[in-house]
Amino acid sequence: MYSNNTKGYEQLFLRMALGASLLSAVADRFGLLWGEKASWGNWENFAAYSAQLTFYLPSSLHNAAAVIATTLEILFAVMLVTGFKTRLAALSTGVLLLVFALSMTFALGAQSALGYSVWIGSAAAFLLAKQGSYPFSVDQALER
């Protein structure tokens, strides 16, 4: 039987997990974390990977798409971690990850998006967006 005695800790965990995942991916593309275990390890490798995923865009927009995606990931991660405009951040993260998942699936095959759990991240972000309130957040502090 489900008990609602968690006081919002699961929501806090979900916000932190989504935010940390986004920041980890950004740190990887700048070579800040993970060393030899990195997926990209530097911007050039990430930009090449991003170009594969944005095959549907003119090649002149590939670098801009990589920059925009990275900027949005940083913005949404900070918003999620702090709990600022949480519903907007969660919905936007869900859409961004859905675009990533679809792009990865069509460009590289289903295993790519499944292996990086992008579908799960998108679904989790949409679930977070449907919550009624956001304990332990800037949003909650501003409501008072």
C-alpha positions in Angstrom: 0.0 0.0 0.0 1.3 3.5 -0.9 1.9 5.8 1.9 2.3 9.6 1.4 4.6 9.9 4.4 7.7 10.7 2.3 7.3 14.4 2.7 8.5 15.1 -0.8 11.9 13.4 -0.6 11.3 11.2 -3.7 10.6 14.4 -5.6 13.8 16.0 -4.4 15.7 12.8 -5.3 14.2 12.9 -8.8 15.1 16.6 -9.3 18.6 16.0 -8.1 19.0 12.9 -10.3 17.8 14.6 -13.4 19.9 17.7 -12.7 23.0 15.7 -12.0 22.5 13.6 -15.1 22.3 16.7 -17.3 25.3 18.3 -15.6 27.3 15.1 -15.9 26.7 15.0 -19.7 27.8 18.7 -20.0 30.9 18.1 -17.9 31.8 15.1 -20.1 31.7 17.2 -23.3 34.1 19.7 -21.8 36.5 17.0 -20.5 35.8 18.0 -16.9 34.9 14.5 -15.6 35.3 10.8 -16.1 38.7 10.6 -17.8 39.0 7.5 -20.0 35.4 6.5 -19.1 34.0 9.6 -20.8 31.5 9.3 -23.6 32.9 12.2 -25.5 35.7 13.7 -23.5 35.9 17.0 -25.4 33.8 19.4 -27.3 35.0 18.3 -30.7 33.9 14.7 -30.1 30.6 15.9 -28.8 30.1 18.2 -31.7 30.7 15.4 -34.2 28.3 13.1 -32.2 25.7 15.9 -32.1 26.0 16.4 -35.9 25.1 12.7 -36.3 22.0 13.2 -34.2 20.9 16.3 -36.0 21.2 14.7 -39.5 17.8 16.3 -40.3 19.2 19.9 -39.9 21.3 21.6 -42.5 25.0 21.1 -41.7 25.4 24.8 -41.1 23.2 24.4 -38.0 24.9 21.4 -36.5 27.3 23.4 -34.2 24.6 25.8 -33.2 22.4 22.8 -32.2 25.2 21.4 -30.1 25.6 24.8 -28.4 21.9 25.3 -27.8 21.5 21.8 -26.4 24.4 22.3 -24.0 23.1 25.7 -22.9 19.6 24.3 -22.3 21.0 21.3 -20.4 22.9 23.6 -18.1 19.9 26.0 -17.6 17.4 23.2 -16.9 19.8 21.3 -14.6 20.3 24.4 -12.4 16.6 25.1 -12.4 15.9 21.5 -11.3 18.6 21.3 -8.7 17.4 24.6 -7.1 13.7 23.9 -7.6 13.2 27.2 -9.5 10.3 27.2 -11.9 10.4 23.4 -11.4 7.3 22.5 -13.5 8.7 24.5 -16.4 12.2 23.0 -16.0 10.8 19.5 -15.8 8.5 19.9 -18.8 11.3 21.5 -20.8 13.8 18.7 -19.7 11.2 16.1 -20.8 10.9 17.7 -24.2 14.6 18.1 -24.7 15.3 14.5 -23.7 12.5 13.3 -25.9 14.1 15.1 -28.8 17.4 13.5 -27.9 15.8 10.1 -27.6 14.1 10.3 -31.0 17.2 11.7 -32.7 19.4 9.0 -31.2 16.9 6.3 -32.2 16.6 7.4 -35.8 20.3 8.3 -36.3 21.9 5.4 -34.4 19.3 2.8 -33.6 17.1 2.1 -30.6 19.9 0.6 -28.4 21.7 4.0 -28.3 18.8 5.8 -26.6 18.0 2.8 -24.4 21.6 2.4 -23.4 21.9 6.0 -22.2 18.4 5.8 -20.5 17.3 8.8 -22.4 13.7 7.5 -22.6 13.6 7.0 -18.9 15.0 10.5 -18.2 12.3 12.0 -20.5 9.5 10.1 -18.8 10.8 10.9 -15.3 11.0 14.6 -16.2 7.4 14.5 -17.5 6.3 12.8 -14.3 8.0 15.4 -12.2 6.2 18.1 -14.2 2.9 16.6 -13.2 3.4 17.0 -9.5 1.2 19.4 -7.5 3.9 21.1 -5.5 7.6 21.0 -5.1 8.9 20.7 -1.5 12.5 21.7 -0.8 12.6 24.1 -3.6 12.9 27.8 -4.4 9.3 27.5 -5.7 8.1 26.5 -2.3 10.0 29.3 -0.6 8.6 31.8 -2.9 5.0 30.6 -2.2 5.3 31.5 1.5 
